[in-house]
Amino acid sequence: SSGINAEYGGLGHSFLKHIERCKSLLYVVDMVNEEHPPADTISVLERELRAFNPELPGRVVGIIANKIDLVPGPEPIIELARQFPNLSVAPVSALHSRNTSAIRALIEPFKTHRPLKDDQCSINS
């Protein structure tokens, strides 16, 4: 894991302890980072999750592919979906609020529809 931390900065032990309580997880990747391509980033995240707790990668339900406003066409999104066929891909532009409804569609099946307690995971809208 030291190589992962050195190259990508690592997720941090306290963050990993926090997400360990979550039932569902999403990867959020930068679609235009040439230094760390999306598929490489996901592979690194998956290894780091697995090293911390072997069950965590199984909780990942999808990929939020951010910065699609800077992607020259659909090919990178299609390729990402091909590389991770078990995960749904939601292409979005957070900056321009483009296709953010895809995130809601991605997480809707996993919502518990009950209030979260202070010590549970939450998403700030």
Summary of the structure (lengths in Angstrom):
residues: 125
radius of gyration: 14.9
end to end distance: 31.9
largest distance: 42.1
contacts: 301
relative contact order: 0.17
helix: 44%
strand: 15%
